[in-house]
Amino acid sequence: MATPSREDALTTLAEGQGRLDELVSSIPPDDLARSATIGGGDWSVQDLIGHIATWEELAVRSLVEWQAGEVPWVESPDGPFSDPTPGNVDEFNAGTIEEHRAASTEQTLARAADVHRRLVEAIEGLTDEQWRARAGYDAPGGRRRTLVTLLGSVLGAPRRPFGHAFAHLPDLDALARSLG
């Protein structure tokens, strides 16, 4: 798989966010916070939006830490990428969903919009050299990551760097169709 350019990453993020926004706007507001509507689990649409926002916040944080010459928390021994066990990221996701569940739907949507805007601005503000720069640390597994591969994995889905939203669109689409 080719390493995405900044423009490719921004296009993927914009397309995913656009489709996500389109589907969310097609769901009646009263159904956004209703639990057990997404993916056969206990998540609501609001939980899903908060989940995506959490990973975008991690990407922004990782970018800031990277630029400061630090090992991004996401790859630290306490971070979700430190342990390759499949349940590790699931456990992290469950904890962050619970942490943000008390927020209102409006607060969650505002948080998601704000972090997405900050993420896009941060990526747009990078040079091509920064985008392709190699880490000053060894990533888990002894790899030496580039900034693009770090951000692509934080914001990614299987076989789709920067495509996290796309991993959740089928469940959201199924809900929207069931309510329409």
N, C-alpha and C positions, 0 to 999 in steps of 0.2 A: 504494500500500500504506500502510495506516495505521501510525503509529508505535506500537509496542507499549508498553503500560503496564508498570510493574514487575511487577504481578500476572500479566500475559500472559507476560512473559519468564520468570518463575519457573515458571509452569505448563508452558511449552514445555520448559524445562530439566528439570523433574521428569519429564515424560512421556518425553522422550528418554532420560534416565538410567534410568528404570524399565524401558523396553523393552530398552535396552542390557544392564542387569543381568540381566534375564530370559533373554535370548539367551545371554549369557556363561555363566550358571549351567546352561544346558542342554547345554553343550559339555563333554565329558570333560576333566578337568584336564590330562591328558597331551597333549591336542590344542591347548591354549591357546598354547603356545610354538612349535608346528610352523609353519615358514615356508611361504610360498607357498600359504596357505589363504584369503586375503582378496583379493577383487576381481581375480583374475587376475594379481596382481603377486607380489612376494616377501614381503609383510607376513604376520605371524602375528596372531592375535587379540590377543596381548600387545602387539604393535606398534601395533595399532589403538587399544587402550585408552590406551597411552602417547601416541599422537598426539592423541587428544581431550584428555587431561590437559595436554599441552603448550599447546594453545590456551586451555584454561581458566586455566592459569598466566599466559598472556599477557594474558588479560582482567583477572585480578586485578592484575597488574603495571600494566596500562594504567589501571585505576581509581585505583590509588595515585598514579601519575604525574599523572593528570588532576587529582586533588584537591590535589596539590602545585603545580599551575599549570604543570607541565612538558608538553612535547610527548611523548606516549607513544612509547616506543621502537618500537613496532609501526609507527608512522607516520614515524619518523625516517628520514634518508637510508640508514641501515643496516638498517632494519626490513623485514619481508616485504611491507608495503603500499606501500613507497616507489616501487616499479617496477611499473607495471601489466602488464608482460609476463607472459603466463600461466605460463611456466616458473619465474618467480621464487618463487612460493609453493611450487611442487612441489620446487624445490631446497631451500628452507628445511625443508619437511617431511622430505625424505630425510635431511638433516643431523641433524635432531632425533631421528629414528628411530635412526640409527646411534649417536648420543650416548647413548641410553638402552637400547640392546640388551643390554648386559651385566647389567642388573638382572634379578633373578629375577621370575617371574610374580607371586609374593606381594608383592614390593616394588612392582611396577608397579600392581597392584590397590590396594595401600594408598596409594600416591602419588595415584592417580586419585580414590579416595574422599576423601582429605584435601583435595585442591584443589577438588573439587566442593563439599564442605561449606563451605570458606572462600569460594568464589565466591557461593554462595547467601546466606551470612551477610552478605557485603559488599553485595550487591544489596538484601537486606532492610533493611540499615542506612541506606540512602539515603532522602532525602526526595523527594517528587515534584518539587520545584524543582531539586534536584541531578540527578535523572534526566533532566530536560528541558533542563538548562543547556547553553548554547552554549560551545564551546571558546574559549579565549583565544588560539588560534593558527589558522592556515589549514592545513587538512588537504591532503594531496596533491591536485593538481588545482584548488587554490584554494578548495575547499569549506570552509565553517565548520561543522564537525560538532557535533552534540549528543552528550552522554554516551551516551544510549540508542542512537544510530546507530553510534557507535564500538564499543560493546560488542556490539551486534547483528551487526556485521560481523565482529568477531573470533570470535564464537561462532556464526556463521551458516552457512547453506548457501544455494545458489541459491534466491532468492525465499522464504527462510525465516529471518528473523533469529532468533538464539538456537537454531536447529535443527540445529546441527552433527552431533549424534548421528544424526539422521534421514537425513543424507546417506550414512551408512555402514551403516544397518540392513539394507538389501537384501542386501548382501554377507555380513553376519553371519548373517542369516536363512538364506541359501542354504547356508552352511556347516553351520549347526545342523541343517537338514533333511537334508543329505547324510550326516550322521553318525548321525542318528536312525533 
